[in-house]
Amino acid sequence: MACANGTSIVVTDTFQRYINLVAIVNFGFTLQAGWETVGLTLQYALYNGGPVSLVYGAILAGIGSTAIATSLGEMASMDPTVGAQYRWSARFAQKWPEFWGLMQGNLTGWITVFAWIVNCGGSLQILSNMVQGLVIFHNPDYVPQRWHQTLFMYAFIAVPVLCNFGLRRVLNTLETIGGICHVLFFITVITVLATLSERSTNAFVWKTLTNDVSGWNNPSIAWCLGLLTTVFPITSFDGVLHMIDETKEPRKRVPKSMITSVALNAIMQFAFVVCVLYCLGDYDTVAASGLPLVEIYYGATKSKAGATILVLMHGVIFSISLFNIYASVSRLVWAFARDKGLPFANFFTYVHPTLQIPIPALLLVALIDALLALINIGSTVAFTALVSLPTVALYVSYFIPIMLLTLRKLAGKHPQYGPFKLGRWGLPINLFSLTYIIFVLIWIPFPPSRPVTAQTMNYAAPIFGGLVLLALVDWFTTGRKRFQVPTGPIVIPEDDQELEHKGHHHGHEE
């Protein structure tokens, strides 16, 4: 196949296809860790919006995220590629694809890669906050230090990276076990809370809006800011896409796994939120805690050991999620390097022939996360500003290809669809996805409290603007000369399904 600049694109088999349907569904299922993440970040919604934001926000986030996953799933069925968003952004451009298509693809690539690397940092912060919260819970005299949190982050970097080196061969089994634990822990937590906790009133759960704590006195603004607590956990559903080259029959299985994992996480997240609110206990005590979840569990069990075990259930699944995130983002970095999107591209495209992992790409992600964790020692504000970026960047990376595909459909220039196609529902779902993304992007950059100071400012928007500027500088200096992705029409070979079933790879281009 030829790319936009006329050079040849050679089809090769870099990875072995070994991930089965159950494993890829559980990969996305545990990567998002919806109810676990909401539990560990509960304080943000209690601060803004309160119960009403959590309950109705979980419903909206579930519907919106499922719509986006469905839109991306249709594209994955047409063109199953590890690069996903950035490749589709290049491919679906209608006018001057050799310029606009490649530039949009390169820009989306930088946005997606940076978002996922920093997304690791956000997960590391949540896990380290959990550990410090448990330490304070058991030892109230402990004075948390920023460098302690950084060391916790380093431990949580080391474990999933080392597991990525050694556990690829048992990934199918690991993901199945993770998915089972994801459900069993959920049932355990719900049962404990429902059995042992005192009940909140229906009015508290379904009608209480908190807008007098953060300084945002406008109820609508407070509700929208609280919504982000339920948006963040079920955002990273494209993680499945970056494992496409190792998944059997990706045109069929990847869309199904992505949509299934998002929908199930959304349902579990909603059920968990409702249960927690009915079993919350004293609102002021819980909201004032650095880790509200442990106070809720302690109020139910009246046991520090019991509360700790329940919190650690969140931590176990979150650790499996982090393993999946590092696996996914290392493949994404490898793909972007393969397409000459990164400097020193040849170095980062190396895949170990026996381990079958992109070692330089994986270590690059770990190194950047380790350096970002150092920022936390100097300034928690600066580090928090960085880790607030992924949701903005990921939603922009979803918006661009969905918008371009929607414009094609509106113009009657439909691409060749894969086995998973939305038919007449495609355009309404795409349009709803775009509307939901715009709505979320409006509120993500808002400061969480007023008055706005250097400590309370939300720096997601200016940091994202800086990222876009750097990506454009790279494009106009050297990127446009080296970046190579297909911009021509998608052609699905007639024998594609049979070849994929046998483990060969038709959609991998370099």
C-alpha positions as CSV (number, residue, x, y, z in Angstrom):
1,M,0.0,0.0,0.0
2,A,1.2,3.6,-0.7
3,C,1.0,6.4,1.8
4,A,0.4,10.1,1.2
5,N,3.9,10.9,0.3
6,G,4.2,8.1,-2.2
7,T,6.4,5.8,-0.2
8,S,5.6,2.2,0.2
9,I,3.8,0.7,3.2
10,V,4.8,-2.8,3.9
11,V,2.4,-5.2,5.6
12,T,4.2,-7.2,8.4
13,D,3.4,-9.4,11.4
14,T,5.1,-7.8,14.4
15,F,3.0,-9.3,17.2
16,Q,1.4,-12.7,17.7
17,R,-2.4,-12.8,17.8
18,Y,-3.1,-14.6,21.0
19,I,-5.7,-12.6,22.9
20,N,-9.1,-14.3,22.8
21,L,-12.6,-12.8,23.1
22,V,-13.0,-13.4,26.9
23,A,-9.6,-11.9,27.6
24,I,-10.0,-8.7,25.5
25,V,-13.5,-8.1,27.0
26,N,-12.0,-8.4,30.5
27,F,-9.0,-6.3,29.5
28,G,-11.3,-3.3,28.8
29,F,-13.5,-4.3,31.8
30,T,-10.7,-4.1,34.3
31,L,-8.8,-1.3,32.6
32,Q,-11.6,1.2,33.3
33,A,-12.3,-0.1,36.9
34,G,-15.4,2.1,37.0
35,W,-16.8,1.5,40.4
36,E,-13.4,1.1,42.0
37,T,-12.3,4.5,40.7
38,V,-15.4,6.3,41.7
39,G,-14.9,5.0,45.2
40,L,-11.3,6.2,45.4
41,T,-12.2,9.7,44.0
42,L,-15.5,10.2,45.8
43,Q,-14.3,13.3,47.6
44,Y,-14.4,15.4,44.4
45,A,-18.2,14.9,43.8
46,L,-19.0,15.3,47.5
47,Y,-17.3,18.7,47.3
48,N,-19.2,19.7,44.1
49,G,-22.7,18.7,43.3
50,G,-23.0,15.9,45.9
51,P,-25.5,13.0,45.6
52,V,-27.4,14.4,42.7
53,S,-24.3,14.9,40.6
54,L,-23.1,11.3,41.4
55,V,-26.4,9.6,40.6
56,Y,-27.6,11.4,37.5
57,G,-24.0,12.0,36.4
58,A,-23.4,8.3,36.4
59,I,-26.4,7.8,34.2
60,L,-25.3,10.5,31.7
61,A,-21.7,9.4,31.7
62,G,-22.7,5.8,31.1
63,I,-24.9,6.7,28.1
64,G,-22.4,9.1,26.7
65,S,-19.3,6.8,27.1
66,T,-21.2,3.9,25.5
67,A,-22.2,6.1,22.5
68,I,-18.5,7.1,22.0
69,A,-17.3,3.5,22.4
70,T,-19.9,2.5,19.8
71,S,-18.8,5.2,17.4
72,L,-15.1,4.1,17.8
73,G,-16.1,0.5,17.5
74,E,-17.5,1.0,14.1
75,M,-14.2,2.6,13.0
76,A,-12.2,-0.2,14.6
77,S,-14.2,-2.7,12.5
78,M,-13.4,-0.8,9.3
79,D,-9.7,-0.2,10.1
80,P,-8.4,-2.3,13.0
81,T,-5.1,-0.5,13.8
82,V,-3.1,0.1,17.0
83,G,-2.9,3.8,16.2
84,A,-6.7,4.0,16.2
85,Q,-7.7,7.7,16.7
86,Y,-4.7,9.3,15.0
87,R,-4.8,6.9,12.1
88,W,-8.5,7.4,11.6
89,S,-8.1,11.2,11.8
90,A,-5.7,11.0,8.9
91,R,-7.9,8.5,6.9
92,F,-11.3,10.2,7.2
93,A,-10.2,13.7,6.1
94,Q,-12.1,14.6,3.0
95,K,-10.2,17.6,1.6
96,W,-6.4,17.5,0.8
97,P,-5.8,14.3,2.8
98,E,-2.1,14.5,2.0
99,F,-1.9,17.7,4.0
100,W,-4.9,18.0,6.3
101,G,-5.2,14.3,6.9
102,L,-1.6,13.8,7.8
103,M,-1.5,16.9,10.0
104,Q,-4.7,16.0,11.8
105,G,-3.3,12.5,12.3
106,N,0.0,13.7,13.6
107,L,-1.7,16.1,16.0
108,T,-4.2,13.5,17.2
109,G,-1.3,11.1,17.7
110,W,0.6,13.5,20.0
111,I,-2.6,14.3,21.9
112,T,-3.4,10.6,22.4
113,V,0.1,9.5,23.3
114,F,0.6,12.3,25.8
115,A,-2.9,11.7,27.3
116,W,-2.2,8.1,27.9
117,I,1.2,8.6,29.4
118,V,-0.2,11.2,31.8
119,N,-3.2,9.0,32.4
120,C,-0.8,6.6,34.0
121,G,0.3,9.4,36.3
122,G,-3.3,10.1,37.3
123,S,-3.8,6.4,38.2
124,L,-0.5,6.5,40.2
125,Q,-1.8,9.5,42.2
126,I,-5.1,7.8,43.0
127,L,-3.3,4.6,44.2
128,S,-0.8,6.6,46.3
129,N,-3.6,8.7,47.8
130,M,-5.3,5.4,48.8
131,V,-2.2,4.2,50.5
132,Q,-1.6,7.4,52.4
133,G,-5.3,7.6,53.3
134,L,-5.1,4.1,54.8
135,V,-1.9,5.0,56.7
136,I,-3.6,8.0,58.2
137,F,-6.7,5.9,59.0
138,H,-4.6,3.5,61.1
139,N,-2.1,6.1,62.4
140,P,-3.7,9.5,62.9
141,D,-0.4,11.0,64.0
142,Y,1.2,10.3,60.6
143,V,2.1,13.5,58.8
144,P,2.0,12.8,55.0
145,Q,4.9,14.2,53.0
146,R,4.9,14.8,49.3
147,W,8.1,12.7,48.8
148,H,6.3,9.8,50.5
149,Q,3.6,9.9,47.9
150,T,6.3,10.0,45.1
151,L,7.9,6.9,46.5
152,F,4.5,5.1,46.6
153,M,4.1,6.1,42.9
154,Y,7.5,4.6,42.1
155,A,6.4,1.3,43.6
156,F,3.2,1.4,41.6
157,I,5.2,2.1,38.5
158,A,7.6,-0.8,39.1
159,V,5.1,-3.5,39.7
160,P,3.0,-3.2,36.4
161,V,6.1,-2.6,34.3
162,L,7.8,-5.8,35.6
163,C,4.5,-7.7,35.2
164,N,4.3,-6.5,31.6
165,F,7.7,-8.1,31.1
166,G,6.8,-11.5,32.6
167,L,3.0,-12.0,32.3
168,R,2.3,-11.6,28.6
169,R,2.1,-15.4,28.1
170,V,-0.6,-15.7,30.8
171,L,-2.5,-12.5,29.9
172,N,-5.6,-14.4,28.8
173,T,-5.8,-16.1,32.2
174,L,-4.8,-13.0,34.1
175,E,-7.5,-10.9,32.5
176,T,-10.2,-13.5,33.1
177,I,-9.2,-13.7,36.8
178,G,-9.2,-9.9,36.9
179,G,-12.7,-9.7,35.4
180,I,-14.0,-12.3,37.9
181,C,-12.5,-10.4,40.9
182,H,-13.9,-7.1,39.5
183,V,-17.4,-8.6,39.8
184,L,-16.9,-10.6,43.0
185,F,-15.4,-7.6,44.8
186,F,-18.3,-5.5,43.6
187,I,-20.9,-8.0,45.0
188,T,-18.9,-8.2,48.3
189,V,-18.8,-4.5,48.8
190,I,-22.5,-4.0,47.9
191,T,-23.6,-6.8,50.2
192,V,-21.5,-5.5,53.1
193,L,-22.9,-2.0,52.7
194,A,-26.5,-3.0,52.2
195,T,-26.4,-5.4,55.1
196,L,-24.6,-3.4,57.8
197,S,-25.0,0.3,57.1
198,E,-27.6,2.7,58.3
199,R,-29.8,4.0,55.5
200,S,-29.9,7.5,54.0
201,T,-33.3,8.9,53.0
202,N,-34.6,8.7,49.4
203,A,-34.6,12.5,49.3
204,F,-30.9,12.6,50.2
205,V,-29.9,10.2,47.5
206,W,-32.0,11.5,44.6
207,K,-32.6,15.2,45.5
208,T,-29.7,16.6,47.5
209,L,-27.4,19.0,45.6
210,T,-24.3,20.3,47.3
211,N,-23.4,23.8,46.0
212,D,-22.4,25.6,49.2
213,V,-18.9,24.1,49.9
214,S,-16.7,24.8,46.9
215,G,-17.8,28.4,46.3
216,W,-19.7,27.6,43.1
217,N,-23.1,28.7,44.3
218,N,-24.8,28.1,41.0
219,P,-26.5,24.7,41.2
220,S,-26.0,23.9,37.5
221,I,-22.2,24.6,37.7
222,A,-21.8,22.6,40.9
223,W,-23.7,19.7,39.3
224,C,-21.6,19.8,36.1
225,L,-18.3,19.9,38.0
226,G,-19.4,16.9,40.2
227,L,-20.3,15.0,37.0
228,L,-16.6,14.6,36.2
229,T,-16.2,12.1,39.1
230,T,-18.3,9.6,37.1
231,V,-16.9,10.7,33.7
232,F,-13.3,10.0,34.4
233,P,-13.5,6.3,35.3
234,I,-15.2,5.2,32.1
235,T,-13.2,7.3,29.7
236,S,-10.2,5.2,28.8
237,F,-12.1,2.7,26.7
238,D,-9.8,3.1,23.7
239,G,-7.2,1.1,25.7
240,V,-8.6,-2.0,24.0
241,L,-8.0,-0.5,20.6
242,H,-4.2,-0.3,21.2
243,M,-4.1,-4.1,21.7
244,I,-5.7,-4.8,18.3
245,D,-2.5,-6.3,16.8
246,E,-2.6,-9.0,19.4
247,T,-6.3,-9.8,19.3
248,K,-7.8,-12.6,17.3
249,E,-10.5,-11.5,14.8
250,P,-10.2,-7.8,15.8
251,R,-12.8,-6.5,13.3
252,K,-15.5,-8.4,15.2
253,R,-14.1,-8.8,18.7
254,V,-12.6,-5.4,19.5
255,P,-15.8,-3.4,18.9
256,K,-17.9,-5.9,20.9
257,S,-15.3,-5.9,23.8
258,M,-15.0,-2.1,24.0
259,I,-18.8,-1.5,24.0
260,T,-19.4,-4.4,26.5
261,S,-16.8,-3.3,28.9
262,V,-18.0,0.3,28.9
263,A,-21.7,-0.6,29.3
264,L,-21.0,-3.1,32.1
265,N,-18.7,-0.6,33.9
266,A,-21.3,2.1,33.6
267,I,-24.0,-0.2,35.1
268,M,-21.8,-1.3,38.0
269,Q,-20.6,2.3,38.6
270,F,-24.2,3.5,38.8
271,A,-25.2,0.7,41.2
272,F,-22.2,1.4,43.4
273,V,-22.9,5.1,43.5
274,V,-26.5,4.5,44.6
275,C,-25.5,2.0,47.2
276,V,-22.8,4.2,48.7
277,L,-25.1,7.2,48.9
278,Y,-27.8,5.1,50.7
279,C,-25.1,3.9,53.1
280,L,-23.0,7.1,53.3
281,G,-23.4,7.8,57.1
282,D,-22.6,11.3,58.3
283,Y,-22.1,13.4,55.2
284,D,-19.9,16.1,56.9
285,T,-17.5,13.5,58.4
286,V,-17.2,11.6,55.2
287,A,-16.7,14.7,53.0
288,A,-14.0,16.0,55.4
289,S,-12.0,12.8,55.1
290,G,-9.0,12.6,52.9
291,L,-10.2,9.2,51.8
292,P,-14.0,9.2,52.2
293,L,-14.3,5.6,51.1
294,V,-12.6,4.2,54.2
295,E,-14.9,6.2,56.5
296,I,-17.9,4.8,54.7
297,Y,-16.7,1.2,55.0
298,Y,-15.7,1.8,58.7
299,G,-19.1,3.2,59.4
300,A,-20.6,0.0,58.0
301,T,-18.3,-2.6,59.5
302,K,-17.2,-0.9,62.7
303,S,-13.9,-2.6,62.1
304,K,-10.7,-1.0,60.9
305,A,-9.5,-4.3,59.5
306,G,-12.8,-4.8,57.6
307,A,-12.7,-1.3,56.2
308,T,-9.1,-1.7,55.1
309,I,-9.8,-5.0,53.3
310,L,-12.8,-3.4,51.4
311,V,-10.6,-0.5,50.3
312,L,-7.8,-2.8,49.2
313,M,-10.3,-4.6,46.9
314,H,-10.4,-1.3,45.0
315,G,-6.6,-1.2,45.1
316,V,-6.2,-4.7,43.7
317,I,-8.4,-4.1,40.7
318,F,-6.9,-0.7,40.2
319,S,-3.4,-2.3,40.1
320,I,-4.6,-4.8,37.4
321,S,-6.0,-1.7,35.6
322,L,-2.6,-0.1,35.8
323,F,-1.0,-3.2,34.3
324,N,-3.4,-3.0,31.4
325,I,-2.8,0.7,31.0
326,Y,0.9,0.2,30.7
327,A,0.4,-2.6,28.2
328,S,-1.9,-0.5,26.1
329,V,0.1,2.8,26.1
330,S,3.3,1.0,25.3
331,R,1.7,-0.4,22.1
332,L,0.4,3.1,21.3
333,V,3.8,4.6,21.7
334,W,5.3,1.8,19.5
335,A,2.6,2.4,16.8
336,F,3.2,6.2,16.8
337,A,6.9,5.6,16.5
338,R,6.4,3.0,13.7
339,D,4.5,5.7,11.8
340,K,7.4,8.1,12.3
341,G,5.4,10.4,14.6
342,L,8.0,10.3,17.4
343,P,11.6,11.5,17.2
344,F,14.1,8.6,17.3
345,A,11.3,6.5,15.9
346,N,13.5,3.5,14.9
347,F,14.6,3.0,18.5
348,F,11.1,2.9,19.9
349,T,9.8,0.4,17.3
350,Y,11.9,-2.4,18.7
351,V,9.8,-5.4,19.8
352,H,11.6,-8.2,21.8
353,P,11.3,-11.3,19.6
354,T,10.7,-13.7,22.6
355,L,8.9,-11.5,25.1
356,Q,6.8,-9.9,22.3
357,I,6.6,-6.5,24.0
358,P,7.9,-3.1,22.8
359,I,10.5,-2.8,25.5
360,P,11.8,0.7,24.6
361,A,8.3,2.1,24.4
362,L,7.3,0.6,27.7
363,L,10.4,1.9,29.4
364,L,9.9,5.4,27.9
365,V,6.4,5.5,29.4
366,A,7.7,4.4,32.8
367,L,10.6,6.9,32.7
368,I,8.3,9.8,31.8
369,D,5.9,8.8,34.6
370,A,8.8,8.6,37.1
371,L,9.9,12.1,36.1
372,L,6.4,13.5,36.4
373,A,6.2,11.9,39.9
374,L,9.2,14.1,40.9
375,I,7.1,17.2,40.2
376,N,4.9,16.1,43.1
377,I,7.8,16.7,45.5
378,G,8.1,20.3,44.5
379,S,4.5,21.1,44.0
380,T,1.3,19.1,44.4
381,V,-0.5,21.8,42.5
382,A,1.7,21.4,39.4
383,F,1.4,17.6,39.5
384,T,-2.4,17.7,39.9
385,A,-2.5,20.1,37.0
386,L,-0.7,17.6,34.8
387,V,-2.9,14.7,35.8
388,S,-6.0,16.7,35.1
389,L,-5.1,16.7,31.4
390,P,-5.9,13.1,30.3
391,T,-9.7,13.5,30.2
392,V,-9.4,16.7,28.1
393,A,-6.9,15.2,25.7
394,L,-8.6,11.8,25.4
395,Y,-12.0,13.4,24.7
396,V,-10.4,15.6,22.0
397,S,-8.8,12.5,20.5
398,Y,-12.2,10.8,20.3
399,F,-13.9,14.0,18.9
400,I,-11.6,14.4,15.9
401,P,-12.1,11.0,14.1
402,I,-15.8,10.8,15.1
403,M,-16.3,14.3,13.7
404,L,-14.5,13.5,10.4
405,L,-16.5,10.3,10.0
406,T,-19.7,12.1,10.7
407,L,-18.9,14.8,8.1
408,R,-18.3,12.0,5.6
409,K,-21.6,10.4,6.3
410,L,-23.4,13.7,6.1
411,A,-21.8,14.3,2.7
412,G,-22.8,10.8,1.5
413,K,-19.2,9.7,1.2
414,H,-19.5,6.5,3.3
415,P,-16.3,4.4,3.8
416,Q,-16.3,0.7,3.4
417,Y,-17.7,-0.7,6.6
418,G,-16.5,-3.7,8.5
419,P,-18.6,-6.5,10.0
420,F,-19.6,-4.2,12.9
421,K,-21.7,-1.4,11.4
422,L,-24.3,0.8,12.9
423,G,-26.5,1.3,9.8
424,R,-29.2,3.9,10.1
425,W,-28.3,4.3,13.8
426,G,-24.8,5.4,13.0
427,L,-25.4,9.1,12.3
428,P,-27.6,9.7,15.4
429,I,-25.1,7.9,17.7
430,N,-22.2,9.8,16.1
431,L,-24.0,13.2,16.6
432,F,-24.9,12.3,20.2
433,S,-21.3,11.3,20.9
434,L,-20.0,14.6,19.6
435,T,-22.6,16.6,21.6
436,Y,-21.7,14.7,24.8
437,I,-17.9,15.2,24.2
438,I,-18.4,19.0,23.7
439,F,-20.5,19.1,26.9
440,V,-17.8,17.3,28.9
441,L,-15.0,19.4,27.4
442,I,-16.7,22.6,28.5
443,W,-16.7,21.6,32.2
444,I,-13.4,19.7,32.6
445,P,-11.2,22.9,32.6
446,F,-13.3,24.7,35.2
447,P,-11.6,25.3,38.6
448,P,-13.0,23.0,41.3
449,S,-13.5,25.9,43.7
450,R,-13.8,29.6,44.2
451,P,-12.2,32.0,44.7
452,V,-9.7,30.9,42.1
453,T,-6.1,31.0,43.3
454,A,-2.9,29.5,42.0
455,Q,-3.6,26.5,44.2
456,T,-7.2,26.0,43.0
457,M,-6.7,26.9,39.4
458,N,-7.5,24.1,36.9
459,Y,-4.5,24.1,34.5
460,A,-5.9,21.4,32.1
461,A,-6.8,23.8,29.3
462,P,-3.5,25.8,29.2
463,I,-1.4,22.7,29.4
464,F,-3.5,21.1,26.6
465,G,-3.0,24.3,24.6
466,G,0.7,24.0,25.1
467,L,0.7,20.4,24.0
468,V,-1.2,21.3,20.8
469,L,1.3,24.1,20.2
470,L,4.3,21.8,20.6
471,A,2.7,19.2,18.3
472,L,2.2,21.9,15.6
473,V,5.8,23.1,16.0
474,D,6.9,19.5,15.5
475,W,4.7,19.1,12.5
476,F,5.8,22.2,10.7
477,T,9.5,21.6,11.4
478,T,10.2,17.9,11.0
479,G,7.0,16.0,11.5
480,R,5.5,16.6,8.1
481,K,8.6,15.1,6.5
482,R,8.7,11.9,8.5
483,F,5.1,11.1,9.5
484,Q,3.7,8.3,7.3
485,V,0.2,6.8,7.6
486,P,-2.3,5.7,5.0
487,T,-4.8,8.4,3.8
488,G,-6.5,6.5,1.0
489,P,-9.8,4.7,1.1
490,I,-10.2,1.7,3.4
491,V,-10.3,-1.6,1.5
492,I,-11.3,-4.7,3.4
493,P,-10.0,-7.8,1.6
494,E,-12.7,-10.5,1.0
495,D,-10.6,-13.1,2.8
496,D,-9.8,-10.8,5.7
497,Q,-11.9,-12.6,8.3
498,E,-10.5,-16.0,7.5
499,L,-6.9,-14.7,7.6
500,E,-7.5,-13.1,11.0
501,H,-9.0,-16.2,12.4
502,K,-5.9,-18.1,11.5
503,G,-3.8,-15.6,13.3
504,H,-2.4,-13.6,10.4
505,H,-2.5,-9.8,10.3
506,H,-3.9,-7.9,7.4
507,G,-4.4,-4.5,8.9
508,H,-0.9,-3.8,10.2
509,E,0.9,-1.3,8.1
510,E,4.3,0.3,8.5
